[in-house]
């Protein structure tokens, strides 16, 4: 090595389609690195366009704008320092997911992604052609190869780069958060390091995009698979270090951060939801949020998350009591808001409900009250919340947990109204865990208060929609610990009924829950997006027909 190689890893947050803004981030970071005598500044996969751009990337006008930005970057990055970033490249009529090098005012393609993920939230076969290009480039005697994301989950690309003479692998990634995934990434990278006897830098995007949250967590392993560097999750970070004898060291004017300690799974879930909510709200052009606060645990957690993510001044909670709302729930909601420091409004729905029932009295004459009257209350609340959202320009957050969303225990055009659902991929039992964890933890990024935020009265009381006298969720649903076990088995594990029954659960109950999941698909199709936490999240991860007649007869 001819002198130490000085590198900047730019774990940053692009916005999909914001080509001018993303280009400016690239150029600003380039200039900062240039002034510090850096040799290489590297960005993650598809940074120029943001990820995932989906069908936007197929638009010819969008492709022309990408090309214009590439020309600007090539012209402006005229120094000997190398800048690396991901972008879509149109070549011979085909689009490729490419990793680009610009140096001395010249652009070259280092890698065209070979392995295109087409599972879970990914659909890259729809957009890109598989590439076979995987070159290396040399700086100060270090031969660098750049396998892109999925290419490190297979050993052919990394082995080919080793054979071409690579002495360092730098892998740009656009890998969204999923519970337990950061360990899986490290296990995969460790295998590649040991196979090739090469160190590898794993550089990941950070920030929310629709239902996905890119959690950063970039790291470097040595040739034995041991950890050398660990960047934080969910935070933008520009890490500068020097590489000597394949290991990062500190040097003049170089601050080498310590290996960041990562949080627990529950801490990561909470942060993912908060960051995903914040980015969805802000990237959509909103500054504030509003939500209905019932005094129940779901809306309590969403309001707490919103305050932690956005700050109390950006959150408005609305109580919408009916004749069935308990005094306890109203007091619990008030106690929560006082702790959070956000504003609260109270708009009773009893009067509007009576007007609607009077209007329908002739049509409903002789019929008993049923789910219809419950849904009218829910839709009244949705109407009023949407009116406030429209009038004051706040995004409405909806508050249905995954257990309820899965079985349709929600009212379309009612409590499902909203622009985003932070807890859409959070089962009820897991939701209780997050509430208890937040009451005992206050991390530095949180904008909310310390101490017990969610009153114990909210956590301890039996869940209820309070749409009829003495209503409890378990009147209609199995206990949540049983329901969630069935749902996780059906949705995350794709288990057969007979295998779930072996867990000690009644087969008839399992089939009933399965039918509820299938018959509620049309509701989920019309529901707000929410943060992806598991491999069975509703939207891109799990795609079922709206109308279908199959059930598991095993």
DAZI-V79806 format. One record per residue. RES is the residue in one letter. SS is DSSP state (H for helix, E for strand, L for the rest). OMEGA is omega in whole degrees, 0 to 359 (999 if undefined). Layout:
res = (RES RES)
ss = (SS SS)
omega = (OMEGA OMEGA)
This chain:
res = (X X X X X X X X X X X X X X X X X X X X X X X X X X X X X X X X X X X X X X X X X X X X X X X X X X X X X X X X X X X X X X X X X X X X X X X X X X X X X X X X X X X X X X X X X X X X X X X X X X X X X X X X X X X X X X X X X X X X X X X X X X X X X X X X X X X X X X X X X X X X X X X X X X X X X X X X X X X X X X X X X X X X X X X X X X X X X X X X X X X X X X X X X X X X X X X X X X X X X X X X X X X X X X X X X X X X X X X X X X X X X X X X X X X X X X X X X X X X X X X X X X X X X X X X X X X X X X X X X X X X X X X X X X X X X X X X X X X X X X X X X X X X X X X X X X X X X X X X X X X X X X X X X X X X X X X X X X X X X X X X X X X X X X X X X X X X X X X X X X X X X X X X X X X X X X X X X X X X X X X X X X X X X X X X X X X X X X X X X X X X X X X X X X X X X X X X X X X X X X X X X X X X X X X X X X X X X X X X X X X X X X X X X X X X X X X X X X X X X X X X X X X X X X X X X X X X X X X X X X X X X X X X X X X X X X X X X X X X X X X X X X X X X X X X X X X X X X X X X X X X X X X X X X X X X X X X X X X X X X X X X X X X X X X X X X X X X X X X X X X X X X X X X X X X X X X X X X)
ss = (L L L L E E E E E E E L L L L L L L H H H H H H H H H H H H H H H H H L L L L E E E E L L L L L L L L L L H H H H H L H H H H H H H H H H H H H H H H H L L L L L E E E E E E E E E E L L E E E E E E E E E E L L E E E E E E E L L L L L L L L L L L H H H L L L L L L L E L E E E E L L E E E E L L L H H H H H L H H H H H H H H H L L L L E E E E E E L L E L L L L H H H H H H H H H H H H H H H H L L E E E E E E L E E E E L L E E E E E L L E E E L L L L L E E E E L L E L L L E E E E E E E E L L E E E L L L L L L L L L L L L L L L H H H H H H H H H H H H H H H H H H H L L L L L E E E E L L L L H H H H H H H H H H H H H H L H H H E E E E E L L L L L L L H H H H H H H H H H H H H H L L E E E E L L L H H H H H H H H H H H H H H H L L L L L L H H H H H H H H H H H H H H H H H H H H H H L L E E E L L L L H H H H H H L L L L L L L L L L L L E E L L L L L L H H H H H H H H H H H H H L L L L L L L L L L L L L L L H H H H H L L L L L L L L L L L L H H H L L L L H H H H H H H H H H H H H L L L L H H H H H L L L L L H H H H H H H H H H H H H L H H H H H L L L E E L L L L L L L E L L L E L L L L L L L L L L L L)
omega = (181 185 181 178 182 188 167 172 184 176 189 191 176 175 182 176 180 188 181 181 179 177 179 177 178 184 179 179 177 182 177 181 181 181 181 177 180 178 183 169 189 178 181 180 172 184 185 183 194 188 359 182 177 188 174 184 179 182 182 179 176 179 177 178 175 180 178 179 177 178 178 181 179 180 186 181 190 181 181 178 181 169 181 179 179 179 172 181 176 183 179 176 181 176 177 170 192 172 193 170 170 183 180 178 179 181 174 178 180 184 165 187 183 184 185 182 182 179 175 184 186 180 190 176 179 190 190 170 178 182 178 183 176 183 169 174 187 174 180 177 176 179 188 173 188 173 186 168 184 181 178 177 175 187 185 182 180 177 178 178 176 181 179 176 179 174 177 174 176 187 175 186 167 188 182 179 169 185 179 188 184 175 179 178 183 177 180 181 179 178 181 179 181 179 185 186 181 171 178 171 177 185 188 172 173 177 182 174 184 182 185 175 176 194 180 179 181 184 175 174 176 186 178 180 180 185 177 181 174 175 180 171 170 180 171 184 171 183 178 178 176 180 179 181 176 179 179 178 173 180 179 178 180 177 180 182 175 176 183 175 181 181 176 178 182 175 179 177 183 181 179 180 182 182 178 178 181 183 179 180 186 179 175 177 179 177 186 176 177 177 175 182 187 190 176 189 182 180 177 180 181 179 178 177 181 178 178 184 191 186 187 182 182 187 174 178 183 172 182 188 173 178 181 180 182 176 180 180 179 179 179 179 180 180 178 183 179 179 182 180 178 183 181 175 176 180 180 178 183 180 177 179 179 179 180 180 176 180 183 188 181 180 185 185 178 180 179 173 180 182 181 182 177 181 178 177 180 181 173 179 178 180 182 179 178 177 177 178 179 187 187 174 177 175 177 174 176 197 180 179 186 180 180 178 182 186 177 179 184 184 177 186 177 179 175 178 176 181 183 179 184 188 184 182 182 178 185 181 177 179 176 179 180 178 180 178 182 178 181 185 172 181 190 183 186 178 180 185 173 172 182 183 182 185 180 179 179 182 189 187 179 181 180 174 180 177 173 184 174 182 173 179 184 170 185 186 171 173 189 179 176 180 183 176 177 184 178 179 181 191 182 187 182 182 176 181 183 180 177 180 179 177 178 182 181 185 179 177 179 180 178 179 179 179 176 179 182 185 180 183 182 177 181 179 182 186 178 174 178 187 178 179 187 180 179 180 180 172 183 183 185 187 181 176 176 179 176 189 181 168 181 182 183 999)
